[in-house]
Amino acid sequence: MKAIDYANYIVWYANKKYPNIPLTHLKLQKLIYYFCVLYAREKNHIPFEEKISKWQFGPVVSSVYDEFKVYGANPIKNPSTGMVLTKKEDGSFQLDTTEFDINNYSSDIKKLMDFIVDELIQLEPFTLVDRTHEDDGWKYYSHIILAGDKSLAYTLNEIINSKYPNYS
């Protein structure tokens, strides 16, 4: 699965269970990040190939950012649907749809994402940003990040060693 698939589940679940709590683009990025933290702690890798970049307001998955940036600061109400062009190993390209289907997710993945949404959805987006800024993976590079460099990516160790959240 790709990062957008996990983002789509979070959007779907958050809007289904918490229709009166706005899920903004900024909050979505932090929920994806914290899902990756818990997943990486269990599996010792993140659940998708895309890198998680270190931006001014914390972790960002660029492909998810690009997909949902049209919302700006407005709430995201529906999972993304559309076409994705991917380059295959042989150099050719393949066009795929990204229709959301709840049946594409294992019960373990759903449980982990549900936990993240349930634990964090009520927090303000900038509370989540502040939490990501407490981690050494962001703090250590903050002077570079705040100067506008968006090329830095989180390492697996930085993700695993995030201070939040705790899952039991």
The 8 nearest C-alpha neighbors of each residue, nearest first, counted from 0:
[[1, 4, 47, 2, 46, 5, 3, 48],
 [0, 2, 47, 4, 3, 48, 5, 49],
 [1, 3, 5, 4, 47, 6, 63, 0],
 [4, 2, 6, 1, 5, 63, 7, 62],
 [5, 3, 7, 2, 1, 6, 0, 8],
 [4, 6, 8, 2, 7, 3, 9, 1],
 [7, 5, 3, 9, 4, 8, 10, 2],
 [8, 6, 78, 10, 4, 5, 9, 3],
 [7, 9, 11, 5, 10, 6, 12, 4],
 [8, 10, 6, 12, 7, 11, 13, 5],
 [11, 9, 7, 13, 8, 12, 78, 14],
 [10, 12, 8, 14, 9, 13, 78, 7],
 [11, 13, 15, 9, 14, 10, 16, 8],
 [14, 12, 17, 10, 16, 15, 11, 9],
 [13, 15, 18, 17, 11, 12, 16, 10],
 [16, 14, 12, 13, 17, 18, 11, 10],
 [15, 17, 13, 14, 12, 18, 11, 117],
 [18, 16, 14, 13, 19, 20, 15, 12],
 [19, 17, 14, 20, 15, 16, 13, 21],
 [20, 18, 17, 21, 14, 16, 22, 13],
 [19, 21, 17, 18, 22, 121, 120, 14],
 [22, 20, 74, 23, 19, 18, 75, 73],
 [23, 21, 74, 75, 26, 20, 27, 24],
 [24, 22, 74, 26, 25, 75, 72, 73],
 [23, 25, 27, 26, 28, 72, 67, 22],
 [24, 26, 28, 23, 27, 124, 29, 72],
 [25, 27, 124, 23, 29, 28, 24, 22],
 [28, 26, 24, 30, 29, 25, 23, 31],
 [29, 27, 31, 25, 26, 30, 59, 32],
 [28, 30, 32, 26, 31, 27, 33, 127],
 [31, 29, 27, 33, 32, 28, 34, 26],
 [32, 30, 34, 28, 29, 33, 27, 35],
 [31, 33, 29, 35, 30, 34, 28, 36],
 [32, 34, 36, 30, 35, 31, 29, 37],
 [33, 35, 31, 37, 32, 36, 112, 30],
 [36, 34, 38, 32, 33, 37, 45, 39],
 [37, 35, 33, 39, 158, 34, 159, 38],
 [38, 36, 40, 34, 35, 39, 33, 41],
 [37, 39, 35, 41, 40, 36, 42, 34],
 [40, 38, 43, 44, 45, 42, 36, 41],
 [39, 41, 37, 159, 38, 43, 42, 36],
 [40, 42, 38, 39, 43, 37, 44, 36],
 [41, 43, 39, 44, 40, 38, 45, 46],
 [44, 42, 39, 40, 41, 45, 155, 38],
 [45, 43, 39, 42, 46, 155, 38, 40],
 [44, 46, 39, 35, 47, 38, 43, 155],
 [45, 47, 44, 35, 38, 48, 0, 39],
 [48, 46, 1, 45, 2, 49, 0, 50],
 [47, 49, 50, 1, 46, 45, 2, 0],
 [50, 48, 47, 51, 2, 60, 1, 62],
 [51, 49, 52, 152, 48, 60, 153, 61],
 [50, 52, 60, 152, 59, 153, 58, 49],
 [51, 53, 152, 59, 58, 151, 50, 54],
 [54, 52, 58, 151, 152, 57, 149, 59],
 [53, 55, 57, 56, 149, 144, 58, 52],
 [54, 56, 57, 145, 144, 53, 147, 141],
 [57, 55, 54, 128, 58, 132, 53, 25],
 [56, 58, 54, 55, 53, 128, 131, 132],
 [59, 57, 53, 52, 54, 51, 32, 29],
 [60, 58, 52, 51, 28, 61, 53, 54],
 [59, 61, 51, 63, 62, 52, 64, 50],
 [62, 60, 64, 63, 59, 65, 52, 51],
 [61, 63, 65, 64, 60, 66, 3, 2],
 [64, 62, 66, 65, 61, 3, 60, 67],
 [65, 63, 61, 62, 67, 66, 68, 60],
 [66, 64, 62, 63, 68, 67, 61, 69],
 [65, 67, 63, 64, 68, 62, 79, 69],
 [66, 68, 69, 64, 65, 70, 63, 24],
 [69, 67, 70, 65, 71, 64, 66, 24],
 [68, 70, 67, 71, 66, 65, 73, 72],
 [71, 69, 68, 73, 67, 72, 75, 74],
 [70, 72, 68, 69, 73, 24, 67, 23],
 [71, 73, 23, 70, 24, 74, 25, 68],
 [74, 72, 70, 71, 23, 75, 24, 21],
 [75, 73, 23, 22, 21, 76, 72, 70],
 [74, 76, 22, 23, 77, 73, 70, 24],
 [75, 77, 74, 14, 10, 78, 22, 11],
 [78, 76, 75, 10, 11, 79, 14, 7],
 [79, 77, 7, 10, 11, 80, 99, 76],
 [78, 80, 7, 77, 81, 66, 97, 99],
 [81, 79, 98, 97, 78, 99, 82, 96],
 [80, 82, 97, 96, 79, 83, 98, 95],
 [81, 83, 96, 95, 97, 94, 84, 80],
 [82, 84, 95, 94, 96, 85, 81, 97],
 [83, 85, 94, 93, 95, 92, 82, 86],
 [86, 84, 93, 92, 83, 87, 94, 95],
 [85, 87, 92, 91, 90, 93, 88, 84],
 [86, 88, 90, 89, 91, 92, 85, 93],
 [87, 89, 90, 86, 91, 92, 85, 93],
 [88, 90, 87, 91, 86, 92, 93, 85],
 [91, 89, 88, 87, 86, 92, 85, 93],
 [92, 90, 87, 89, 86, 93, 88, 85],
 [93, 91, 86, 85, 87, 84, 90, 94],
 [92, 94, 85, 84, 86, 95, 91, 87],
 [93, 95, 84, 83, 82, 85, 92, 96],
 [96, 94, 83, 82, 93, 84, 97, 85],
 [97, 95, 82, 81, 98, 83, 94, 80],
 [96, 98, 80, 81, 82, 99, 95, 83],
 [97, 99, 80, 96, 100, 81, 79, 78],
 [98, 100, 97, 101, 78, 7, 80, 79],
 [99, 101, 102, 103, 98, 104, 8, 97],
 [100, 102, 103, 104, 99, 8, 11, 109],
 [101, 103, 100, 104, 105, 99, 106, 109],
 [104, 102, 101, 100, 105, 99, 4, 0],
 [105, 103, 102, 101, 108, 109, 106, 100],
 [106, 104, 108, 107, 109, 103, 102, 110],
 [105, 107, 109, 108, 110, 104, 111, 102],
 [108, 106, 110, 105, 109, 111, 104, 112],
 [107, 109, 111, 105, 110, 106, 112, 104],
 [108, 110, 106, 112, 111, 107, 113, 105],
 [109, 111, 107, 113, 108, 112, 106, 114],
 [110, 112, 114, 108, 109, 113, 107, 115],
 [111, 113, 115, 109, 114, 110, 34, 108],
 [114, 112, 110, 116, 115, 111, 109, 117],
 [113, 115, 117, 111, 112, 116, 118, 110],
 [116, 114, 112, 118, 113, 117, 119, 34],
 [115, 117, 120, 113, 119, 118, 114, 112],
 [116, 118, 114, 115, 119, 113, 120, 121],
 [119, 117, 115, 116, 114, 120, 121, 113],
 [118, 120, 116, 122, 121, 117, 115, 30],
 [121, 119, 116, 122, 117, 118, 20, 22],
 [120, 122, 119, 123, 20, 118, 117, 116],
 [123, 121, 119, 120, 126, 124, 127, 125],
 [122, 124, 126, 125, 121, 127, 26, 120],
 [125, 123, 26, 127, 126, 25, 128, 122],
 [124, 126, 128, 127, 123, 129, 26, 56],
 [127, 125, 129, 123, 128, 124, 130, 122],
 [126, 128, 130, 125, 124, 129, 131, 29],
 [129, 127, 125, 131, 130, 126, 56, 57],
 [130, 128, 132, 126, 127, 131, 125, 133],
 [129, 131, 127, 133, 132, 128, 126, 134],
 [132, 130, 128, 133, 129, 134, 57, 127],
 [131, 133, 129, 130, 134, 137, 138, 128],
 [134, 132, 130, 131, 138, 135, 129, 137],
 [133, 135, 136, 132, 161, 137, 131, 138],
 [134, 136, 138, 137, 139, 133, 157, 132],
 [137, 135, 157, 134, 138, 139, 153, 140],
 [136, 138, 135, 140, 132, 139, 134, 141],
 [139, 137, 135, 141, 140, 136, 132, 134],
 [138, 140, 135, 137, 141, 136, 142, 134],
 [139, 141, 138, 143, 137, 142, 144, 136],
 [142, 140, 144, 138, 143, 139, 137, 145],
 [141, 143, 145, 144, 140, 146, 139, 138],
 [144, 142, 146, 141, 140, 145, 148, 147],
 [143, 145, 141, 148, 146, 147, 142, 55],
 [144, 146, 147, 142, 143, 55, 141, 148],
 [145, 147, 143, 144, 148, 142, 141, 55],
 [148, 146, 145, 144, 149, 143, 55, 54],
 [147, 149, 144, 150, 146, 143, 151, 145],
 [150, 148, 54, 151, 147, 53, 144, 52],
 [149, 151, 148, 152, 52, 53, 54, 144],
 [152, 150, 53, 52, 149, 153, 148, 144],
 [153, 151, 52, 51, 53, 50, 154, 150],
 [154, 152, 51, 157, 52, 158, 155, 53],
 [153, 155, 157, 156, 158, 152, 136, 51],
 [154, 156, 158, 157, 159, 44, 153, 45],
 [157, 155, 159, 154, 158, 160, 153, 161],
 [158, 156, 160, 154, 136, 155, 159, 153],
 [157, 159, 155, 36, 156, 161, 160, 154],
 [158, 160, 156, 40, 36, 157, 161, 39],
 [161, 159, 157, 158, 156, 162, 134, 36],
 [160, 162, 158, 163, 159, 134, 157, 36],
 [161, 163, 134, 160, 164, 133, 130, 165],
 [164, 162, 161, 165, 33, 130, 36, 131],
 [163, 165, 162, 166, 33, 37, 161, 36],
 [164, 166, 163, 167, 37, 162, 36, 161],
 [167, 165, 164, 37, 114, 111, 115, 163],
 [166, 165, 114, 164, 37, 111, 41, 115]]
